[in-house]
């Protein structure tokens, strides 16, 4: 996603990535595939690319939640666009983050850093994670409070808001409903988003006030998103994603320039909100799947896997992009496209 949008914005792109799918290779001058984002993998890959291309800037996506030392290395070697390492680390520190929400009078589901006495109505969540990995219903089993925390389950709508900020001010790009699926023992895996151009004014007003406080508190820069639960027109903040998120691909390619200018020049500019429904959905492997060499992928499909590759059960195969005039129409279109992908895979 980042490589594609940067290329469309006119930049030369090189990539370090754990998937290195067909799209990424097409959109980049060079793509180095790594097993993980650990410093042992990132450092030699970065040094090789830097020696070949004299890199100017870096933009990071998801996955560094587990590898802060790698992010620290990048900040030491190159101008990293977006949030500072200090802001990123503060947001990842759950104890500190939720204490700040409390100070700012921003609602969030009840949390505990010790196992609850009763397991009904609680989720157990990793201290560091992304995409819903590691989140599951708490069943009273012993968990390490050093690696996880507990959060009260609220039966509402999972949503997010994408915005760009310059450390003091911000502009909202749009609001989204999140699509959630179960993979193995995890019941809250992120599987896609649908834009919500008709969200009511009360919710928008709540979020505007809270985002203003959070931007100032953490000096947020560049593209960020906030995940929240919506129930009866009340919002409960779950987390800040202090980096470009998957929702940005629903918008025009100019968001990469917004990310750069807000990071380098403290300039935001105006942002055109979506007037139609747009969606992005991940297709996961239901069983171990080998990608046939003769598949003709449709143009609305992105993150295409390589011919002959083996995709294990529960891992992403590819992603679907769709747009339509209503949420129900777009849900129907996503379902139809999923069925078409399954037929292609057969």
Secondary structure, 3 states (H helix, E strand, C coil): CHHHHHHHCCCCCEEEECCCCHHHHHHCCEEEECCCCCHHHHHHHHHHHHHHHCCCEECCCCCHHHCHHHHHHHHHHCEECCCCHHHHHHHHCHHHHHHHHHHCCCCCCCEECCCCCCCCCEEEEECCCCCCCCCEECCCCCCCCCCEEEEECCCCEEEEEEEEEECCCEEEEEEEEEEEEEECCEEEEEEEEEECCCCCHHHHHHHHHHHHHHHHHHCCEEEEEEEEEEECCEEEEEEEECCCCHHHHHCCCCHHHHHHHHHHCCCCCCCCCCCCEEEEEEEECCCCEECCCCCCCCCCEECCCCCCCEECCCCEEEEEEEEECCHHHHHHHHHHHHHHHHHHHC
